Amino acid sequence: MLGNGVAMNRCLASTLGLALAVATLTLQGCAVPQPYVAPTPTGSTVRPPVAPATTVGNEVAIRAISLLGAPYEWGGNGPTTFDCSGLVRFIHDQLGIFAPRTAAEQYSAATPVPLNDLEPGDLLFFRIKGRISHVAIYTGEGRFVHAPQTGRPVELRMLDDDFYRPRLAGAGRLF
């Protein structure tokens, strides 16, 4: 009987050891959560879309979009009224980024960005009446947010806009 008991204990220990190993391997597989991947009719899998990374530029663009409709006021630099450079300065200040006060000063301070390499949050500078006097925030997909003039609130425009496109002087980044 004693011999049989030892054999049973060894069998139980072996079974428990195997169960512990399986549990450990199973839990290790859970350490890195994997997104659900839906099977397609062909048997292949489709990965779910990945949200864009949060960048300073994306944050600048999102904050600009959140101010659509805010009233224009010459010299306005927030939090409720804006002129073009005041809008840029207000958003950058919220993020701890220094922005000069005027469009011309912002143009001088910005690191130039080729128009082919525009990213959300970049600044667009416009030459109106022969000088840099207007600035906007690029939001992606050919769009920008700006505070245009008295009587028109902060708005969204397209880069190919008939008025603004021929006046586009360049782009830059303050972050």
N, C-alpha and C positions, 0 to 999 in steps of 0.2 A: 504494500500500500504506500509506503513511504516513497518508493521509487516512482510510482504512478503520480503522486502529488508533485514531485519535483518536475516530472515531464509536463504536467499540466501547468505548473508555474512558468516553465520555460516557454510553453506554447502561448500562454497568456501574455507573458512579457514580450514575446516576439510579435504577437498580434497588436499589442498596445504600441510597440515601437514602430510598427508599420503604419498604424493609424496616425501616430504623432508625425511621422515623416510626410504622409499624405496631407495632413492638416497644415503643416508648415509650408509645403510647396503650394498649396491652394492659397494660403494667406499671402505668400510672397507675390503671387500673381495679382492680388488685390492692391498691392502697395502703390502701383501706378494706375490710376483710373484711366480706362480707355473709353473714348466716346462711342456711343451706340452707332453701329454701322448697319444700315438697312440693306438687306439683300435685294438685288434687282432681279427681274424676270430671267435674265441671262445667267444668273448665278454669281456675277461679279458684285462688288460692294461699292457703295457711294459714300464717301466721307461727308459729314455735315460741314456747312460753311464755317469758316473761322472768322471771328470778329476781327476787324482791323486793330492793330496795336495802338494803344493810347500813346500819342506823341505830343510834344509841346505844340507842334503845328496843328494837329487835329484839335487840340484843346482851344487854341486861338480861334480856329474856324468855327467850332461848336459855339463858343461864347459870342462870336460875331453874329451867327445865325440866331442866337437867342435874343438878340437886340433888334431884330427886324421889326419895323413899325415904330420904333422910338422916334420922337420928334427931332428934327434938325434945328439947331440953333447955332448961329455963327459964334465961335468961341466956346461952344459947349463941349465939355470933356467929361460928362457923366455925373452922376449915375443915371439921370433921366433924360438929358438932352445931349446931342452930339453934333460936332462938325466932323469932317472926314478924319483929320489928324487926331482930334479928341477921342474919336471912337477907337482908333489904333492905340493911342496912349492908354486909355482906360483899360482896355483888355490886357495889354502887356503889363501894365502896373499890377493888375489883379494876380498875374502869374509871377510877379517879382522880377520882371524884365524891364530895364530902363528903355523908354522910348522918348525921344525929343518931342517938342510940342508941335512944330509945323511939318507939313508934308515935305517941304524942301529940306529941313533938318533931318527928317526920318530917311529921306533918300540918301543924304550924305552919310548917315550913320549905318545904313543897312549894308550887309554883305551882298554883293550882286548875285543874282540867280538867273541863269539863262532861261528864257521863256519856255524852252523845250523841257526844262527840268522843274517846272513849277510843282509845288506840293502845297496841300492845305496849310494855311497859316502864313504863307508868303505874302509880302506886300506888293501891290501893283501901283506904280507911280504914273501919273498922267501929266502931260504938258498941256496946259490950257493957257491961252494968251501968251505963248512963248516961254513960259517958265513952269517948273514943277510946282503945281499948286493944288493937286488933288491926289489922294491916296485911298486905296481900297484893300480889303483882305480877301485873298484867293481862298475859295472853299472847296475846290476840286471840280472836276468834270466841266471845265470851262466857265465856271460861275464865280462871282465875287460879291461881297457885301460892302456897301459904302453908305456914307451919309452925303447925299448929293447936293442939296441946296435948300434954301428957305422955301417952305411950303411943301417939301417932299420928305417923308420920313426915311429912316434907314431902310435900305431896300436891297434886293438881290437882282443882279444883272448878269448878262452873258458877256464873255470876252469879245464876241463878235458883234456886239452892240454897235449900231451905225455911228453913234456919237463918240463912244469911248475907244473903240478899236484904233482909229487913226491917231488918237492922242496918247496912246500907250507908249511911255518913254522907257520903261524898264521894270524890273522886279528886284526885290531884295528880301533879306531875312534879318530879323533883329535877335534871334535866339540861336 
